Amino acid sequence: MHKRSHLLVQHLENLSRRVLEDFQDIIREYVRGRQGLYALYRRGKLQYVGLASDLRSRLRAHLRDRHSDTWDAFSLFLTVGRDSLRELEALLIRIARPRGNKSKTKFPRSQNLRSIFRRQIKQQQRAELEALFLTPSRNARTQVRNGRKGGVKVPLARYVSRRVRIRMAYKGRVYKARIKPDGWIRFRKKLFRSPSKAASAISGRPMNGWSWWKYERAPGDWVKLDELRH
């Protein structure tokens, strides 16, 4: 059984600056050559957040650099591995907005949902506006929202409002398809009204497509289609 990996393995919080100045030998024992995040405080207020591959050297530098007069306490968060450190630092700066951090932070591997949210909100508002004025096509739109199209039940219709990429691994191969905004699944130029129908078209036998198909919840984050129903 593999042990579960953790981002943080040790931490030391709310220590006076004097600890770093007067007890270098003890600090060195724990942080020499260690990597992680640190936070500098002044009178209990966060002033600066940073990351370092050698925490001891970085903290010693802060006793003399431009931050030297801005802090009187510090915290340490020790990690194993550096893969997520920079993103974690950016996240902390975005949330806390310390006075000492001047650089802008970015999440290069994270998808910004703002434009997607705006588009979906506009679509929903347009549908609500149209529903206020009776038109011949209103009944058809209502059927789609309730999971039906042309009298045919489309299970995914109530869970999606945009195109969604899905994929399925079966016998060593990966099959890709798309869910249309109306809930129908397009696979190999054919339309399937349910995940199970689309999965059975691949295997040739009855299958629970909700468990076999996965959708991209976020870039690189593929989860079972059944998650849509929870």
N, C-alpha and C positions, 0 to 999 in steps of 0.2 A: 504494500500500500504506500502510495506516495504521500509524503507530508505536505500539508497545505502551505504554500509560500505566503509570506507576509511582507508588506512593504516596510513596516517599522519593526525592528528587533529589540531596540533599547531606547529609552528616553530619560532625560534629566531636565526637570522644569523649575523655573523661577529661582535661579541661583543668583546671588549677589555678584556684581562685577569683581568684588574683592576675592572671590574664590579663584577666578582666573588670574588675578594679579598675585595672590599670595600662596596658592597651592598648585603650582604648575606641575609638580611631580605626580600628584594624584590625578589631575586632569589628563596628563599625558598618558597615563596607564590605560585610560578608557577610550580616548579619542585619537591617539596618534595613528595617522594613516587611515583613519576611518572616514567614511563618507556619509552624508546625510544633509538634513536641513537644520537651520538655527534661526532663532528669533531674538531680536534685541528690544529691550523695553526701557522706558524712562518713567518713573513714578507710576508703574502699573499699566502704562499705555504703550501699545505696540508701535515701534519706530521703524523697524526694518526686518525684512525676511530675506534669507539667502540660502543657497546651497553650496556645498563644497566637497571636493574629493579628498581633501585633507582638512578636517574641521579644526584641529589644533592650530595649524598655521593661519587659517583664515581668522579665527577668533583673536589670536595674538595680533594680527595685522589691524583688527578693529580697535585695539587699544591705542593705536597711533595715527590711523588714517582720518579721513574727513568725518567719519562717524564717531570718533573717539569721545567727543563731548556730548553725544546725544543719547547715551544709554547708561543705565546703572544696574541692569539685571539681564539675564539671558536664559534661554532654554535650548536644549539639544534634542534632536530626533535622529537616531542612528539607523541606517538602512544597510541592506545587503543587495547589491546590484544598483545600477544607475538608470535603468530603462525608463522609469516613471518619474524620476526626480525633477526634471525640468518642467514637466507638465504639472506636477504637484506644486512646485514653487509658483508657477504662473497662476494656478488656481487660488493659492493662498493670497497672492498679491491682489488678484481680482476681487476677492471677497473682503479682505481686511483693509486694503488700500493704505498701507503704512506710509507715513510721511517721508521716510528716508528712501523709499524705492521710487526712482524717477523713470526708469525705462518702462515702455509699454509691453504688456505680456500678450502672447498669442498661443492658441491651441492648434498647431498645424495639422494634427490628425483627428480633430474633432469637427463634426458637422454643425454648422450654425443653422439652427432651425427657424430663425426669425422669418426668412422669406417664405418658407414652407407654411408656417403658421399664418402669415398674412394671406397667402393664397387660399388656404382652406377656410379661413374665416370669411373671406370675400365670397367664396362659393356657397357657404352656408347662409350668409346674409342674403345672397341673391335668391337662393331657393326659398327662404322664408318670405322674401318680398313677393315672389311670384305666387306663393301659396295664398297671399292675401287677396289676389285678383284671380277669380275663377277663369281658367282657360281650358280648352279641350284636352291639353296635354297634362293637366294637373294630375289626373288619376294615374297616368302612367308613371309619373315621377313618384307619387306616393307608393305605388307598388314596388318600385326599386328600393326606396328607403325601408320598406317593410320586408325586404328580402325576396321580392318577386319581380319578375320581368316577363311580360307577356303571359302571365298566369303560371309561369314556371318558377319554382322555388329556387333562389340563388343564395345559399347560406352565407357566403362571404359579403354580400351586398351591405349588410348592416355593420360590418367591421372596417370597411375601407371606403375612402373617398378620393383616392388617387391611385396611380399605377404603382404596383409593388412588385419588386423582383423576388422570385422564389427559386429554390433549387432542391434537388432530391438526389441522394446517393443510393445507388442500387447495384449490387453485384459488381462493385469496383468502378462504376461509371457515375458521373455527375450529370444530371439532367436539369436544364434551366427552363423556366417559364415565367410568365408575368400575369399578375392579377390586374384586370381592368378596373377602372373606377366604379363600374356597375357590378363588380363582384365575379364576373366570369373569368375563367382562367384560359389564357391563350398559350397553347403548347403545340409546336410543330404545325402552325397555321390552322389548328383546330381549336374550337372553343369547348370548354368543359364547365358545367355548372357547379361542380363541387370538387374539393381537393381529392376526395377518394376516387372519383371518376377519373381524374387526371392521373393519379398514381396507378390505378388499375390499367390504364392505357399503356403504361411502361412495363408492368410486371405480368400482365395477362391474367391476373387473378384478383379477387377482392382484397382491398387494402384500406387501412385507416389513413387516409391522406393527411389528416390533421397532425398525425405524429411523424409521417414520413417527410412531408414537405417542410422546409425551413424558409423563413423570410428574413430579410436584412433589416433588423430593427434600427440599427445605426451602422455607419460604415464599418464593415468587418465584424459586426456582431450578429451572427446568424442564430436564430432561435426557432423552436418548433412553431408551426403555424397555429397550433392549439393555444399558444400564449395570447392570441388575439381575443380569445373568448373569456379570458380571466380579468 
